Amino acid sequence: MAFFSKQPSEPIPDVETKVWACTSDGCTCWMRVDYSLQKEPQCPICKSDMNEEIRMLPELKS
């Protein structure tokens, strides 16, 4: 009998990742730079400016 799990067989490592983060105090929106369609995007939620940051995020396989 085979058992299937939604969890990966090995943990996904966190890597330093460039992200755009919203500058508004009340908004927690962010997006990976690699998936942004603009050079300097505005927040899609509140339309505030976004700053580039580095965060430790799970590595995405392409």
N, CA, C and O atoms as a Tripos MOL2 file, in Angstrom:
@<TRIPOS>MOLECULE
protein
  248   247    62     0     0
PROTEIN
NO_CHARGES

@<TRIPOS>ATOM
      1 N           0.8460   -1.1720    0.0000 N.3       1 MET1
      2 CA          0.0000    0.0000    0.0000 C.3       1 MET1
      3 C           0.8930    1.2370    0.0000 C.2       1 MET1
      4 O           1.8160    1.3290    0.8100 O.2       1 MET1
      5 N           0.6350    2.1880   -0.8930 N.am      2 ALA2
      6 CA          1.4210    3.4080   -0.9980 C.3       2 ALA2
      7 C           0.7290    4.5360   -0.2470 C.2       2 ALA2
      8 O          -0.4940    4.6710   -0.2800 O.2       2 ALA2
      9 N           1.5420    5.3440    0.4330 N.am      3 PHE3
     10 CA          1.0310    6.5130    1.1380 C.3       3 PHE3
     11 C           1.6040    7.7630    0.4880 C.2       3 PHE3
     12 O           2.7810    7.8080    0.1300 O.2       3 PHE3
     13 N           0.7700    8.7630    0.3430 N.am      4 PHE4
     14 CA          1.2140   10.0100   -0.2630 C.3       4 PHE4
     15 C           1.0800   11.1370    0.7420 C.2       4 PHE4
     16 O           0.1440   11.1750    1.5410 O.2       4 PHE4
     17 N           2.0380   12.0540    0.6860 N.am      5 SER5
     18 CA          2.0460   13.1860    1.6020 C.3       5 SER5
     19 C           2.2010   14.4700    0.8020 C.2       5 SER5
     20 O           2.8720   14.4850   -0.2300 O.2       5 SER5
     21 N           1.5820   15.5460    1.2750 N.am      6 LYS6
     22 CA          1.7250   16.8400    0.6160 C.3       6 LYS6
     23 C           3.0330   17.5170    0.9810 C.2       6 LYS6
     24 O           3.4310   18.4850    0.3330 O.2       6 LYS6
     25 N           3.7050   17.0240    2.0040 N.am      7 GLN7
     26 CA          4.9620   17.6220    2.4250 C.3       7 GLN7
     27 C           6.0960   17.0970    1.5440 C.2       7 GLN7
     28 O           6.0990   15.9270    1.1600 O.2       7 GLN7
     29 N           7.0740   17.9810    1.2230 N.am      8 PRO8
     30 CA          8.2020   17.5250    0.4050 C.3       8 PRO8
     31 C           9.0390   16.5010    1.1580 C.2       8 PRO8
     32 O           9.0750   16.4960    2.3880 O.2       8 PRO8
     33 N           9.7060   15.6410    0.4140 N.am      9 SER9
     34 CA         10.5070   14.5960    1.0410 C.3       9 SER9
     35 C          11.7200   15.1750    1.7530 C.2       9 SER9
     36 O          12.2080   14.5840    2.7160 O.2       9 SER9
     37 N          12.2080   16.3060    1.3020 N.am     10 GLU10
     38 CA         13.3020   16.9780    1.9910 C.3      10 GLU10
     39 C          12.9390   18.4430    2.1740 C.2      10 GLU10
     40 O          12.2090   19.0040    1.3560 O.2      10 GLU10
     41 N          13.4360   19.0730    3.2340 N.am     11 PRO11
     42 CA         13.0690   20.4760    3.4790 C.3      11 PRO11
     43 C          13.5880   21.3940    2.3730 C.2      11 PRO11
     44 O          14.6630   21.1690    1.8160 O.2      11 PRO11
     45 N          12.8120   22.4240    2.0670 N.am     12 ILE12
     46 CA         13.2170   23.4080    1.0570 C.3      12 ILE12
     47 C          14.0630   24.4640    1.7540 C.2      12 ILE12
     48 O          13.6090   25.0780    2.7190 O.2      12 ILE12
     49 N          15.2950   24.6870    1.2770 N.am     13 PRO13
     50 CA         16.1710   25.6510    1.9630 C.3      13 PRO13
     51 C          15.7170   27.0920    1.7210 C.2      13 PRO13
     52 O          15.1870   27.4260    0.6610 O.2      13 PRO13
     53 N          15.9390   27.9340    2.7320 N.am     14 ASP14
     54 CA         15.6920   29.3640    2.5880 C.3      14 ASP14
     55 C          16.9270   29.9970    1.9580 C.2      14 ASP14
     56 O          18.0570   29.6350    2.2880 O.2      14 ASP14
     57 N          16.7050   30.9400    1.0520 N.am     15 VAL15
     58 CA         17.8030   31.6510    0.4040 C.3      15 VAL15
     59 C          17.5340   33.1460    0.4520 C.2      15 VAL15
     60 O          16.3830   33.5710    0.5520 O.2      15 VAL15
     61 N          18.6060   33.9520    0.3810 N.am     16 GLU16
     62 CA         18.4380   35.3970    0.3280 C.3      16 GLU16
     63 C          17.7540   35.7440   -0.9850 C.2      16 GLU16
     64 O          18.2220   35.3560   -2.0560 O.2      16 GLU16
     65 N          16.6420   36.4790   -0.9050 N.am     17 THR17
     66 CA         15.8260   36.7810   -2.0670 C.3      17 THR17
     67 C          15.5010   38.2650   -2.0950 C.2      17 THR17
     68 O          15.0770   38.8300   -1.0860 O.2      17 THR17
     69 N          15.6970   38.9040   -3.2530 N.am     18 LYS18
     70 CA         15.3200   40.3110   -3.4050 C.3      18 LYS18
     71 C          13.8090   40.4030   -3.5340 C.2      18 LYS18
     72 O          13.1930   39.6710   -4.3090 O.2      18 LYS18
     73 N          13.2170   41.3160   -2.7590 N.am     19 VAL19
     74 CA         11.7690   41.5270   -2.8150 C.3      19 VAL19
     75 C          11.4770   43.0250   -2.8560 C.2      19 VAL19
     76 O          12.2990   43.8450   -2.4460 O.2      19 VAL19
     77 N          10.2940   43.3620   -3.3580 N.am     20 TRP20
     78 CA          9.7450   44.7040   -3.2390 C.3      20 TRP20
     79 C           8.8040   44.6680   -2.0420 C.2      20 TRP20
     80 O           7.9250   43.8090   -1.9730 O.2      20 TRP20
     81 N           8.9780   45.5940   -1.0940 N.am     21 ALA21
     82 CA          8.1330   45.6640    0.0960 C.3      21 ALA21
     83 C           7.4430   47.0230    0.1480 C.2      21 ALA21
     84 O           8.0650   48.0510   -0.1180 O.2      21 ALA21
     85 N           6.1730   47.0240    0.4860 N.am     22 CYS22
     86 CA          5.3860   48.2470    0.5650 C.3      22 CYS22
     87 C           5.9250   49.1520    1.6740 C.2      22 CYS22
     88 O           6.3030   48.6770    2.7450 O.2      22 CYS22
     89 N           5.9570   50.4630    1.4050 N.am     23 THR23
     90 CA          6.4660   51.4260    2.3810 C.3      23 THR23
     91 C           5.3870   51.9240    3.3440 C.2      23 THR23
     92 O           5.7060   52.5990    4.3230 O.2      23 THR23
     93 N           4.1300   51.6050    3.0880 N.am     24 SER24
     94 CA          3.0400   52.0490    3.9590 C.3      24 SER24
     95 C           3.0570   51.2720    5.2700 C.2      24 SER24
     96 O           3.2030   50.0500    5.2720 O.2      24 SER24
     97 N           2.9080   51.9880    6.3870 N.am     25 ASP25
     98 CA          2.9500   51.3540    7.7130 C.3      25 ASP25
     99 C           1.8530   50.3160    7.9120 C.2      25 ASP25
    100 O           2.0810   49.3040    8.5750 O.2      25 ASP25
    101 N           0.6780   50.5430    7.3570 N.am     26 GLY26
    102 CA         -0.4400   49.6280    7.5710 C.3      26 GLY26
    103 C          -0.5290   48.4860    6.5750 C.2      26 GLY26
    104 O          -1.4250   47.6490    6.6780 O.2      26 GLY26
    105 N           0.3860   48.4370    5.6090 N.am     27 CYS27
    106 CA          0.3110   47.4200    4.5500 C.3      27 CYS27
    107 C           1.5010   46.4640    4.6570 C.2      27 CYS27
    108 O           2.6310   46.9040    4.8670 O.2      27 CYS27
    109 N           1.2550   45.1730    4.5170 N.am     28 THR28
    110 CA          2.3170   44.1720    4.6140 C.3      28 THR28
    111 C           2.6150   43.5110    3.2710 C.2      28 THR28
    112 O           3.2280   42.4450    3.2220 O.2      28 THR28
    113 N           2.1820   44.1430    2.1910 N.am     29 CYS29
    114 CA          2.3520   43.5590    0.8610 C.3      29 CYS29
    115 C           3.8300   43.5220    0.4440 C.2      29 CYS29
    116 O           4.5780   44.4590    0.7220 O.2      29 CYS29
    117 N           4.2370   42.4600   -0.2100 N.am     30 TRP30
    118 CA          5.5660   42.3400   -0.7830 C.3      30 TRP30
    119 C           5.4950   41.3840   -1.9740 C.2      30 TRP30
    120 O           4.5450   40.6120   -2.1020 O.2      30 TRP30
    121 N           6.5080   41.4400   -2.8460 N.am     31 MET31
    122 CA          6.5870   40.5260   -3.9880 C.3      31 MET31
    123 C           8.0520   40.3040   -4.3420 C.2      31 MET31
    124 O           8.8990   41.1720   -4.1290 O.2      31 MET31
    125 N           8.3250   39.1420   -4.8780 N.am     32 ARG32
    126 CA          9.6840   38.8460   -5.3250 C.3      32 ARG32
    127 C          10.0340   39.7310   -6.5180 C.2      32 ARG32
    128 O           9.2170   39.9200   -7.4190 O.2      32 ARG32
    129 N          11.2590   40.2730   -6.5170 N.am     33 VAL33
    130 CA         11.7090   41.1290   -7.6170 C.3      33 VAL33
    131 C          11.6600   40.3640   -8.9360 C.2      33 VAL33
    132 O          11.2800   40.9270   -9.9640 O.2      33 VAL33
    133 N          12.0360   39.0960   -8.9180 N.am     34 ASP34
    134 CA         12.0620   38.2880  -10.1460 C.3      34 ASP34
    135 C          10.6880   38.1360  -10.7980 C.2      34 ASP34
    136 O          10.6040   37.8440  -11.9910 O.2      34 ASP34
    137 N           9.6250   38.3260  -10.0460 N.am     35 TYR35
    138 CA          8.2780   38.1560  -10.5800 C.3      35 TYR35
    139 C           7.5390   39.4830  -10.7500 C.2      35 TYR35
    140 O           6.3350   39.4980  -11.0070 O.2      35 TYR35
    141 N           8.2590   40.5930  -10.6080 N.am     36 SER36
    142 CA          7.6660   41.9080  -10.7940 C.3      36 SER36
    143 C           7.6940   42.2580  -12.2790 C.2      36 SER36
    144 O           8.6570   41.9410  -12.9770 O.2      36 SER36
    145 N           6.6510   42.9030  -12.7530 N.am     37 LEU37
    146 CA          6.5740   43.2770  -14.1630 C.3      37 LEU37
    147 C           7.0930   44.6880  -14.4240 C.2      37 LEU37
    148 O           7.2070   45.0970  -15.5790 O.2      37 LEU37
    149 N           7.4100   45.4360  -13.3680 N.am     38 GLN38
    150 CA          7.8820   46.8170  -13.5060 C.3      38 GLN38
    151 C           9.2200   46.9870  -12.8100 C.2      38 GLN38
    152 O           9.5400   46.2460  -11.8800 O.2      38 GLN38
    153 N          10.0150   47.9730  -13.2630 N.am     39 LYS39
    154 CA         11.3070   48.2340  -12.6280 C.3      39 LYS39
    155 C          11.1490   48.7640  -11.2070 C.2      39 LYS39
    156 O          11.8990   48.3780  -10.3110 O.2      39 LYS39
    157 N          10.1770   49.6460  -11.0020 N.am     40 GLU40
    158 CA          9.8820   50.1950   -9.6790 C.3      40 GLU40
    159 C           8.3690   50.1830   -9.4870 C.2      40 GLU40
    160 O           7.6990   51.1780   -9.7620 O.2      40 GLU40
    161 N           7.8280   49.0590   -9.0150 N.am     41 PRO41
    162 CA          6.3710   48.9200   -8.9240 C.3      41 PRO41
    163 C           5.7630   49.7190   -7.7820 C.2      41 PRO41
    164 O           6.4430   50.0940   -6.8280 O.2      41 PRO41
    165 N           4.4660   49.9680   -7.9060 N.am     42 GLN42
    166 CA          3.6670   50.4920   -6.8050 C.3      42 GLN42
    167 C           2.9730   49.3040   -6.1560 C.2      42 GLN42
    168 O           2.7440   48.2800   -6.7990 O.2      42 GLN42
    169 N           2.6430   49.4480   -4.8860 N.am     43 CYS43
    170 CA          1.9510   48.3820   -4.1640 C.3      43 CYS43
    171 C           0.6200   48.0720   -4.8580 C.2      43 CYS43
    172 O          -0.1730   48.9840   -5.0930 O.2      43 CYS43
    173 N           0.3650   46.8200   -5.1830 N.am     44 PRO44
    174 CA         -0.9050   46.4800   -5.8300 C.3      44 PRO44
    175 C          -2.1050   46.5830   -4.8820 C.2      44 PRO44
    176 O          -3.2490   46.6230   -5.3350 O.2      44 PRO44
    177 N          -1.8540   46.6250   -3.5920 N.am     45 ILE45
    178 CA         -2.9270   46.7010   -2.6010 C.3      45 ILE45
    179 C          -3.3100   48.1560   -2.2990 C.2      45 ILE45
    180 O          -4.4780   48.5270   -2.4160 O.2      45 ILE45
    181 N          -2.3180   48.9860   -1.9070 N.am     46 CYS46
    182 CA         -2.6220   50.3460   -1.4530 C.3      46 CYS46
    183 C          -2.0470   51.4440   -2.3460 C.2      46 CYS46
    184 O          -2.2580   52.6280   -2.0830 O.2      46 CYS46
    185 N          -1.3240   51.0650   -3.3950 N.am     47 LYS47
    186 CA         -0.7400   52.0020   -4.3730 C.3      47 LYS47
    187 C           0.3840   52.8660   -3.8180 C.2      47 LYS47
    188 O           0.7240   53.8810   -4.4260 O.2      47 LYS47
    189 N           0.9730   52.4960   -2.6780 N.am     48 SER48
    190 CA          2.1320   53.2140   -2.1260 C.3      48 SER48
    191 C           3.3930   52.7910   -2.8680 C.2      48 SER48
    192 O           3.3910   51.8210   -3.6250 O.2      48 SER48
    193 N           4.4800   53.5460   -2.6330 N.am     49 ASP49
    194 CA          5.7730   53.1710   -3.2050 C.3      49 ASP49
    195 C           6.2650   51.8870   -2.5490 C.2      49 ASP49
    196 O           5.8260   51.5210   -1.4590 O.2      49 ASP49
    197 N           7.1920   51.2070   -3.2370 N.am     50 MET50
    198 CA          7.7770   49.9890   -2.6900 C.3      50 MET50
    199 C           9.2910   50.1300   -2.6860 C.2      50 MET50
    200 O           9.8610   50.7370   -3.5920 O.2      50 MET50
    201 N           9.9480   49.5730   -1.6700 N.am     51 ASN51
    202 CA         11.4020   49.5730   -1.5540 C.3      51 ASN51
    203 C          11.9300   48.1670   -1.7570 C.2      51 ASN51
    204 O          11.2710   47.1880   -1.4080 O.2      51 ASN51
    205 N          13.1210   48.0750   -2.3240 N.am     52 GLU52
    206 CA         13.7490   46.7710   -2.4980 C.3      52 GLU52
    207 C          14.3950   46.3430   -1.1840 C.2      52 GLU52
    208 O          15.0740   47.1330   -0.5290 O.2      52 GLU52
    209 N          14.1760   45.0780   -0.8050 N.am     53 GLU53
    210 CA         14.7340   44.5050    0.4290 C.3      53 GLU53
    211 C          15.2520   43.1070    0.1270 C.2      53 GLU53
    212 O          14.9910   42.5470   -0.9380 O.2      53 GLU53
    213 N          15.9820   42.5610    1.0700 N.am     54 ILE54
    214 CA         16.4300   41.1700    1.0110 C.3      54 ILE54
    215 C          15.7190   40.4240    2.1280 C.2      54 ILE54
    216 O          15.7300   40.8610    3.2790 O.2      54 ILE54
    217 N          15.0940   39.2840    1.7880 N.am     55 ARG55
    218 CA         14.4300   38.4440    2.7900 C.3      55 ARG55
    219 C          14.8770   37.0000    2.6030 C.2      55 ARG55
    220 O          15.2610   36.5830    1.5100 O.2      55 ARG55
    221 N          14.8160   36.2570    3.6900 N.am     56 MET56
    222 CA         15.1040   34.8230    3.6310 C.3      56 MET56
    223 C          13.7840   34.1100    3.3120 C.2      56 MET56
    224 O          12.8710   34.0780    4.1370 O.2      56 MET56
    225 N          13.6960   33.5360    2.1000 N.am     57 LEU57
    226 CA         12.4800   32.8840    1.6380 C.3      57 LEU57
    227 C          12.8140   31.5060    1.0880 C.2      57 LEU57
    228 O          13.9510   31.2560    0.6880 O.2      57 LEU57
    229 N          11.8370   30.6140    1.0630 N.am     58 PRO58
    230 CA         12.0670   29.2970    0.4660 C.3      58 PRO58
    231 C          12.4820   29.4400   -1.0030 C.2      58 PRO58
    232 O          11.9370   30.2600   -1.7420 O.2      58 PRO58
    233 N          13.4330   28.6440   -1.3950 N.am     59 GLU59
    234 CA         13.9110   28.6650   -2.7820 C.3      59 GLU59
    235 C          12.8260   28.1410   -3.7100 C.2      59 GLU59
    236 O          12.1890   27.1260   -3.4300 O.2      59 GLU59
    237 N          12.6230   28.8480   -4.8170 N.am     60 LEU60
    238 CA         11.6610   28.4110   -5.8210 C.3      60 LEU60
    239 C          12.4100   27.7190   -6.9560 C.2      60 LEU60
    240 O          13.4050   28.2380   -7.4600 O.2      60 LEU60
    241 N          11.9370   26.5760   -7.3440 N.am     61 LYS61
    242 CA         12.5360   25.8480   -8.4630 C.3      61 LYS61
    243 C          11.8630   26.3000   -9.7400 C.2      61 LYS61
    244 O          10.6380   26.4020   -9.7970 O.2      61 LYS61
    245 N          12.6640   26.5740  -10.7750 N.am     62 SER62
    246 CA         12.0560   27.0000  -12.0320 C.3      62 SER62
    247 C          12.0620   25.9080  -13.0620 C.2      62 SER62
    248 O          11.5840   26.1100  -14.1780 O.2      62 SER62
@<TRIPOS>BOND
     1     1     2 1
     2     2     3 1
     3     3     4 2
     4     3     5 am
     5     5     6 1
     6     6     7 1
     7     7     8 2
     8     7     9 am
     9     9    10 1
    10    10    11 1
    11    11    12 2
    12    11    13 am
    13    13    14 1
    14    14    15 1
    15    15    16 2
    16    15    17 am
    17    17    18 1
    18    18    19 1
    19    19    20 2
    20    19    21 am
    21    21    22 1
    22    22    23 1
    23    23    24 2
    24    23    25 am
    25    25    26 1
    26    26    27 1
    27    27    28 2
    28    27    29 am
    29    29    30 1
    30    30    31 1
    31    31    32 2
    32    31    33 am
    33    33    34 1
    34    34    35 1
    35    35    36 2
    36    35    37 am
    37    37    38 1
    38    38    39 1
    39    39    40 2
    40    39    41 am
    41    41    42 1
    42    42    43 1
    43    43    44 2
    44    43    45 am
    45    45    46 1
    46    46    47 1
    47    47    48 2
    48    47    49 am
    49    49    50 1
    50    50    51 1
    51    51    52 2
    52    51    53 am
    53    53    54 1
    54    54    55 1
    55    55    56 2
    56    55    57 am
    57    57    58 1
    58    58    59 1
    59    59    60 2
    60    59    61 am
    61    61    62 1
    62    62    63 1
    63    63    64 2
    64    63    65 am
    65    65    66 1
    66    66    67 1
    67    67    68 2
    68    67    69 am
    69    69    70 1
    70    70    71 1
    71    71    72 2
    72    71    73 am
    73    73    74 1
    74    74    75 1
    75    75    76 2
    76    75    77 am
    77    77    78 1
    78    78    79 1
    79    79    80 2
    80    79    81 am
    81    81    82 1
    82    82    83 1
    83    83    84 2
    84    83    85 am
    85    85    86 1
    86    86    87 1
    87    87    88 2
    88    87    89 am
    89    89    90 1
    90    90    91 1
    91    91    92 2
    92    91    93 am
    93    93    94 1
    94    94    95 1
    95    95    96 2
    96    95    97 am
    97    97    98 1
    98    98    99 1
    99    99   100 2
   100    99   101 am
   101   101   102 1
   102   102   103 1
   103   103   104 2
   104   103   105 am
   105   105   106 1
   106   106   107 1
   107   107   108 2
   108   107   109 am
   109   109   110 1
   110   110   111 1
   111   111   112 2
   112   111   113 am
   113   113   114 1
   114   114   115 1
   115   115   116 2
   116   115   117 am
   117   117   118 1
   118   118   119 1
   119   119   120 2
   120   119   121 am
   121   121   122 1
   122   122   123 1
   123   123   124 2
   124   123   125 am
   125   125   126 1
   126   126   127 1
   127   127   128 2
   128   127   129 am
   129   129   130 1
   130   130   131 1
   131   131   132 2
   132   131   133 am
   133   133   134 1
   134   134   135 1
   135   135   136 2
   136   135   137 am
   137   137   138 1
   138   138   139 1
   139   139   140 2
   140   139   141 am
   141   141   142 1
   142   142   143 1
   143   143   144 2
   144   143   145 am
   145   145   146 1
   146   146   147 1
   147   147   148 2
   148   147   149 am
   149   149   150 1
   150   150   151 1
   151   151   152 2
   152   151   153 am
   153   153   154 1
   154   154   155 1
   155   155   156 2
   156   155   157 am
   157   157   158 1
   158   158   159 1
   159   159   160 2
   160   159   161 am
   161   161   162 1
   162   162   163 1
   163   163   164 2
   164   163   165 am
   165   165   166 1
   166   166   167 1
   167   167   168 2
   168   167   169 am
   169   169   170 1
   170   170   171 1
   171   171   172 2
   172   171   173 am
   173   173   174 1
   174   174   175 1
   175   175   176 2
   176   175   177 am
   177   177   178 1
   178   178   179 1
   179   179   180 2
   180   179   181 am
   181   181   182 1
   182   182   183 1
   183   183   184 2
   184   183   185 am
   185   185   186 1
   186   186   187 1
   187   187   188 2
   188   187   189 am
   189   189   190 1
   190   190   191 1
   191   191   192 2
   192   191   193 am
   193   193   194 1
   194   194   195 1
   195   195   196 2
   196   195   197 am
   197   197   198 1
   198   198   199 1
   199   199   200 2
   200   199   201 am
   201   201   202 1
   202   202   203 1
   203   203   204 2
   204   203   205 am
   205   205   206 1
   206   206   207 1
   207   207   208 2
   208   207   209 am
   209   209   210 1
   210   210   211 1
   211   211   212 2
   212   211   213 am
   213   213   214 1
   214   214   215 1
   215   215   216 2
   216   215   217 am
   217   217   218 1
   218   218   219 1
   219   219   220 2
   220   219   221 am
   221   221   222 1
   222   222   223 1
   223   223   224 2
   224   223   225 am
   225   225   226 1
   226   226   227 1
   227   227   228 2
   228   227   229 am
   229   229   230 1
   230   230   231 1
   231   231   232 2
   232   231   233 am
   233   233   234 1
   234   234   235 1
   235   235   236 2
   236   235   237 am
   237   237   238 1
   238   238   239 1
   239   239   240 2
   240   239   241 am
   241   241   242 1
   242   242   243 1
   243   243   244 2
   244   243   245 am
   245   245   246 1
   246   246   247 1
   247   247   248 2
@<TRIPOS>SUBSTRUCTURE
     1 MET1         2 RESIDUE 1 A MET
     2 ALA2         6 RESIDUE 1 A ALA
     3 PHE3        10 RESIDUE 1 A PHE
     4 PHE4        14 RESIDUE 1 A PHE
     5 SER5        18 RESIDUE 1 A SER
     6 LYS6        22 RESIDUE 1 A LYS
     7 GLN7        26 RESIDUE 1 A GLN
     8 PRO8        30 RESIDUE 1 A PRO
     9 SER9        34 RESIDUE 1 A SER
    10 GLU10       38 RESIDUE 1 A GLU
    11 PRO11       42 RESIDUE 1 A PRO
    12 ILE12       46 RESIDUE 1 A ILE
    13 PRO13       50 RESIDUE 1 A PRO
    14 ASP14       54 RESIDUE 1 A ASP
    15 VAL15       58 RESIDUE 1 A VAL
    16 GLU16       62 RESIDUE 1 A GLU
    17 THR17       66 RESIDUE 1 A THR
    18 LYS18       70 RESIDUE 1 A LYS
    19 VAL19       74 RESIDUE 1 A VAL
    20 TRP20       78 RESIDUE 1 A TRP
    21 ALA21       82 RESIDUE 1 A ALA
    22 CYS22       86 RESIDUE 1 A CYS
    23 THR23       90 RESIDUE 1 A THR
    24 SER24       94 RESIDUE 1 A SER
    25 ASP25       98 RESIDUE 1 A ASP
    26 GLY26      102 RESIDUE 1 A GLY
    27 CYS27      106 RESIDUE 1 A CYS
    28 THR28      110 RESIDUE 1 A THR
    29 CYS29      114 RESIDUE 1 A CYS
    30 TRP30      118 RESIDUE 1 A TRP
    31 MET31      122 RESIDUE 1 A MET
    32 ARG32      126 RESIDUE 1 A ARG
    33 VAL33      130 RESIDUE 1 A VAL
    34 ASP34      134 RESIDUE 1 A ASP
    35 TYR35      138 RESIDUE 1 A TYR
    36 SER36      142 RESIDUE 1 A SER
    37 LEU37      146 RESIDUE 1 A LEU
    38 GLN38      150 RESIDUE 1 A GLN
    39 LYS39      154 RESIDUE 1 A LYS
    40 GLU40      158 RESIDUE 1 A GLU
    41 PRO41      162 RESIDUE 1 A PRO
    42 GLN42      166 RESIDUE 1 A GLN
    43 CYS43      170 RESIDUE 1 A CYS
    44 PRO44      174 RESIDUE 1 A PRO
    45 ILE45      178 RESIDUE 1 A ILE
    46 CYS46      182 RESIDUE 1 A CYS
    47 LYS47      186 RESIDUE 1 A LYS
    48 SER48      190 RESIDUE 1 A SER
    49 ASP49      194 RESIDUE 1 A ASP
    50 MET50      198 RESIDUE 1 A MET
    51 ASN51      202 RESIDUE 1 A ASN
    52 GLU52      206 RESIDUE 1 A GLU
    53 GLU53      210 RESIDUE 1 A GLU
    54 ILE54      214 RESIDUE 1 A ILE
    55 ARG55      218 RESIDUE 1 A ARG
    56 MET56      222 RESIDUE 1 A MET
    57 LEU57      226 RESIDUE 1 A LEU
    58 PRO58      230 RESIDUE 1 A PRO
    59 GLU59      234 RESIDUE 1 A GLU
    60 LEU60      238 RESIDUE 1 A LEU
    61 LYS61      242 RESIDUE 1 A LYS
    62 SER62      246 RESIDUE 1 A SER
